[in-house]
């Protein structure tokens, strides 16, 4: 089995595990969405990010975002018309492609390969804080220029401000309201 087939299989198993956790957590145990999102971070990023330190092994961003979208829609009960970027902002979960690139950049920083760090972060950084800041700025730029999810953007225009709102743990209803989908239509 080649590496690409291995990653495809890992993505499929990660998706299956996340669907089971979400199903059990939401229906039977009533686990808060914040806890489920921590599982998202721990499982999905770890499984998909495996081998991300190799320059040619990073999965295309579109594939990663498709995988993340599937999990986030199941987790929040969001409608299919909701943009992935809107869900990641409301839930304070970085887009999966940026998380994988951050993981790879941290790997190369530990190996003191600054040219690889620069390639992955698109900035000349040499610290973990610098990597986090560069990836955060890229997320903000994507959010600012994406052109979709404008209702959510009017409420949460800054990713940095959203990250500071630690007390905001959105329920399914609040996610529907902030995204303008579901019973709370955008006006």
Sine and cosine of phi, psi and omega as CSV:
sin_phi,cos_phi,sin_psi,cos_psi,sin_omega,cos_omega
0.00,0.00,0.79,-0.62,0.02,-1.00
-0.99,0.16,0.12,-0.99,-0.10,-1.00
-0.90,0.44,-0.66,0.75,-0.04,-1.00
-0.89,0.45,-0.67,0.74,0.04,-1.00
-0.91,0.42,-0.61,0.79,0.05,-1.00
-0.88,0.48,-0.69,0.72,0.00,-1.00
-0.91,0.41,-0.65,0.76,0.05,-1.00
-0.85,0.52,-0.69,0.72,0.00,-1.00
-0.92,0.39,-0.65,0.76,0.02,-1.00
-0.90,0.43,-0.66,0.75,0.04,-1.00
-0.89,0.46,-0.68,0.74,0.01,-1.00
-0.90,0.44,-0.67,0.74,0.01,-1.00
-0.94,0.35,-0.59,0.81,0.05,-1.00
-0.89,0.45,-0.66,0.75,0.01,-1.00
-0.90,0.44,-0.67,0.74,0.02,-1.00
-0.89,0.46,-0.71,0.70,0.01,-1.00
-0.89,0.46,-0.70,0.71,-0.01,-1.00
-0.90,0.44,-0.65,0.76,0.03,-1.00
-0.89,0.46,-0.64,0.77,0.02,-1.00
-0.92,0.40,-0.69,0.73,0.01,-1.00
-0.89,0.45,-0.70,0.71,-0.01,-1.00
-0.90,0.44,-0.70,0.72,-0.03,-1.00
-0.89,0.46,-0.76,0.65,0.00,-1.00
-0.92,0.39,-0.70,0.71,-0.07,-1.00
-0.91,0.42,-0.64,0.77,-0.07,-1.00
-0.99,0.16,-0.65,0.76,-0.11,-0.99
-0.99,0.13,-0.81,0.59,-0.15,-0.99
-1.00,0.02,-0.72,0.70,-0.15,-0.99
-0.99,-0.17,-0.18,0.98,-0.02,-1.00
0.79,0.61,0.75,0.66,0.02,-1.00
-0.95,0.30,0.72,-0.70,0.01,-1.00
-0.88,0.48,0.47,-0.88,-0.04,-1.00
-0.88,0.48,-0.50,0.87,0.01,-1.00
-0.89,0.46,-0.65,0.76,0.01,-1.00
-0.93,0.37,-0.67,0.74,0.03,-1.00
-0.90,0.44,-0.60,0.80,0.03,-1.00
-0.93,0.37,-0.49,0.87,0.10,-1.00
-0.92,0.39,-0.63,0.78,0.11,-0.99
-0.88,0.48,-0.63,0.77,0.04,-1.00
-0.84,0.55,-0.75,0.67,-0.01,-1.00
-0.89,0.46,-0.73,0.68,-0.10,-1.00
-0.94,0.35,-0.72,0.69,-0.10,-0.99
-0.99,0.10,-0.83,0.56,-0.13,-0.99
-0.90,0.43,-0.73,0.69,-0.02,-1.00
-0.91,0.41,-0.63,0.78,-0.01,-1.00
-0.92,0.40,-0.71,0.70,-0.04,-1.00
-0.93,0.38,-0.74,0.68,-0.05,-1.00
-0.96,0.28,-0.53,0.85,-0.04,-1.00
-0.99,0.17,-0.03,1.00,0.01,-1.00
-0.86,0.51,0.80,-0.60,0.02,-1.00
0.98,0.20,0.20,0.98,-0.05,-1.00
-0.94,0.34,-0.26,0.97,-0.01,-1.00
-0.94,0.34,-0.32,0.95,0.05,-1.00
-0.98,0.18,0.78,-0.62,-0.14,-0.99
-0.84,0.55,-0.57,0.82,-0.07,-1.00
-0.99,-0.11,0.08,1.00,-0.06,-1.00
-0.99,-0.17,0.02,1.00,0.03,-1.00
-0.96,0.27,0.83,-0.56,0.00,-1.00
-0.90,0.43,0.50,-0.87,0.05,-1.00
-0.85,0.52,0.61,-0.79,-0.07,-1.00
-0.84,0.54,-0.61,0.79,-0.04,-1.00
-0.88,0.47,-0.65,0.76,0.00,-1.00
-0.92,0.39,-0.67,0.74,0.01,-1.00
-0.90,0.43,-0.69,0.73,0.00,-1.00
-0.92,0.39,-0.54,0.84,0.06,-1.00
-0.91,0.42,-0.68,0.73,0.04,-1.00
-0.89,0.45,-0.72,0.69,-0.01,-1.00
-0.91,0.42,-0.64,0.77,0.01,-1.00
-0.86,0.51,-0.69,0.72,0.01,-1.00
-0.86,0.52,-0.72,0.70,-0.01,-1.00
-0.92,0.38,-0.70,0.71,-0.04,-1.00
-0.91,0.40,-0.62,0.78,0.03,-1.00
-0.91,0.42,-0.64,0.77,0.03,-1.00
-0.93,0.37,-0.63,0.78,-0.04,-1.00
-0.92,0.39,-0.63,0.77,-0.11,-0.99
-0.99,-0.17,-0.24,0.97,-0.10,-1.00
0.95,0.30,0.38,0.93,-0.05,-1.00
-0.94,0.33,0.42,-0.91,0.04,-1.00
-0.96,0.27,0.37,-0.93,-0.02,-1.00
-0.91,0.41,-0.32,0.95,-0.03,-1.00
-0.99,0.13,-0.07,1.00,0.01,-1.00
-0.98,0.20,0.72,-0.70,0.00,-1.00
-0.96,0.28,0.58,-0.81,0.03,-1.00
-0.87,0.50,-0.66,0.75,0.00,-1.00
-0.88,0.47,-0.57,0.82,0.04,-1.00
-0.91,0.41,-0.71,0.70,0.01,-1.00
-0.90,0.43,-0.67,0.74,-0.01,-1.00
-0.90,0.43,-0.59,0.81,0.01,-1.00
-0.94,0.34,-0.73,0.68,-0.02,-1.00
-0.88,0.47,-0.66,0.75,-0.05,-1.00
-1.00,0.07,-0.09,1.00,-0.02,-1.00
0.86,0.51,0.71,0.70,0.07,-1.00
-0.88,-0.47,0.86,-0.52,0.01,-1.00
-0.87,0.48,0.52,-0.85,0.12,-0.99
-0.84,0.55,0.63,-0.78,-0.14,-0.99
-0.87,0.49,-0.60,0.80,0.01,-1.00
-0.91,0.42,-0.59,0.81,0.04,-1.00
-0.95,0.33,-0.59,0.81,0.04,-1.00
-0.91,0.42,-0.66,0.75,0.01,-1.00
-0.92,0.39,-0.66,0.75,0.04,-1.00
-0.91,0.42,-0.60,0.80,0.04,-1.00
-0.90,0.43,-0.68,0.73,0.02,-1.00
-0.87,0.49,-0.69,0.73,0.02,-1.00
-0.92,0.40,-0.66,0.75,0.01,-1.00
-0.90,0.44,-0.64,0.77,0.04,-1.00
-0.91,0.42,-0.61,0.79,0.06,-1.00
-0.86,0.50,-0.76,0.65,-0.05,-1.00
-0.94,0.33,-0.47,0.88,0.07,-1.00
-0.91,0.42,-0.65,0.76,0.04,-1.00
-0.89,0.45,-0.49,0.87,0.01,-1.00
-1.00,0.01,0.08,1.00,0.01,-1.00
0.83,0.56,0.66,0.75,0.07,-1.00
-0.96,-0.30,0.98,0.19,-0.13,-0.99
-0.92,0.39,-0.45,0.89,0.02,-1.00
-0.92,0.38,-0.56,0.83,0.06,-1.00
-0.94,0.33,-0.63,0.77,0.04,-1.00
-0.88,0.48,-0.69,0.72,0.00,-1.00
-0.90,0.43,-0.63,0.77,0.02,-1.00
-0.90,0.43,-0.64,0.77,-0.05,-1.00
-0.98,0.22,-0.57,0.82,-0.05,-1.00
-0.99,-0.11,-0.24,0.97,-0.05,-1.00
0.86,0.50,0.50,0.86,0.04,-1.00
-0.47,-0.89,0.46,-0.89,0.01,-1.00
-1.00,0.08,0.98,0.21,-0.02,-1.00
-0.94,-0.35,0.45,-0.89,-0.02,-1.00
-0.69,-0.72,0.30,0.95,0.02,-1.00
-0.67,-0.74,0.31,-0.95,0.06,-1.00
-0.90,0.44,-0.64,0.77,0.03,-1.00
-0.90,0.44,-0.63,0.78,0.04,-1.00
-0.90,0.44,-0.64,0.76,0.04,-1.00
-0.89,0.45,-0.74,0.68,0.00,-1.00
-0.87,0.50,-0.67,0.74,0.01,-1.00
-0.91,0.42,-0.69,0.72,-0.01,-1.00
-0.90,0.43,-0.67,0.74,0.02,-1.00
-0.93,0.37,-0.63,0.78,0.05,-1.00
-0.89,0.46,-0.65,0.76,0.04,-1.00
-0.91,0.41,-0.62,0.78,0.03,-1.00
-0.91,0.42,-0.64,0.77,0.05,-1.00
-0.88,0.47,-0.69,0.72,0.02,-1.00
-0.88,0.47,-0.66,0.75,0.00,-1.00
-0.91,0.42,-0.65,0.76,0.07,-1.00
-0.88,0.47,-0.71,0.70,-0.03,-1.00
-0.90,0.43,-0.61,0.79,-0.03,-1.00
-0.95,0.32,-0.60,0.80,-0.13,-0.99
-0.98,-0.20,-0.06,1.00,-0.14,-0.99
-0.91,0.42,-0.57,0.82,0.06,-1.00
0.99,0.13,0.02,1.00,0.07,-1.00
-0.84,-0.54,0.33,-0.95,-0.02,-1.00
0.94,0.33,0.63,0.77,-0.08,-1.00
-0.93,0.35,-0.47,0.88,0.07,-1.00
-0.89,0.45,-0.72,0.69,0.04,-1.00
-0.90,0.43,-0.63,0.78,0.01,-1.00
-0.89,0.46,-0.58,0.82,0.01,-1.00
-0.93,0.37,-0.47,0.88,0.03,-1.00
-1.00,0.04,-0.66,0.75,-0.05,-1.00
-0.82,-0.58,0.96,0.26,-0.06,-1.00
-0.97,0.25,-0.38,0.92,-0.08,-1.00
-0.90,-0.44,0.81,-0.59,0.05,-1.00
-0.90,0.44,-0.64,0.76,-0.01,-1.00
-0.88,0.48,-0.65,0.76,0.04,-1.00
-0.92,0.39,-0.61,0.79,0.02,-1.00
-0.90,0.43,-0.63,0.77,0.02,-1.00
-0.90,0.43,-0.56,0.83,0.01,-1.00
-0.95,0.31,-0.32,0.95,0.00,-1.00
-0.99,0.14,0.92,0.40,-0.06,-1.00
-0.89,0.45,-0.46,0.89,-0.03,-1.00
-0.97,0.24,-0.23,0.97,-0.03,-1.00
-1.00,0.08,0.99,-0.14,0.07,-1.00
-0.93,-0.38,1.00,-0.02,-0.16,-0.99
-0.92,0.38,0.70,-0.71,0.12,-0.99
-0.99,0.11,0.03,-1.00,0.00,-1.00
-0.88,0.47,-0.66,0.75,0.01,-1.00
-0.90,0.43,-0.65,0.76,0.01,-1.00
-0.93,0.37,-0.59,0.81,0.07,-1.00
-0.88,0.47,-0.69,0.72,0.03,-1.00
-0.88,0.47,-0.66,0.75,-0.01,-1.00
-0.91,0.40,-0.74,0.67,-0.05,-1.00
-0.91,0.41,-0.52,0.85,0.00,-1.00
-1.00,0.08,-0.24,0.97,-0.01,-1.00
0.98,0.22,0.27,0.96,0.01,-1.00
-0.90,-0.43,0.31,-0.95,-0.02,-1.00
1.00,0.03,-0.52,-0.86,-0.05,-1.00
-0.95,0.33,-0.17,0.99,-0.02,-1.00
-0.95,-0.31,0.98,0.17,-0.05,-1.00
-0.93,0.37,0.54,-0.84,0.08,-1.00
-0.94,0.35,0.65,-0.76,-0.01,-1.00
-1.00,-0.03,0.00,0.00,0.00,0.00
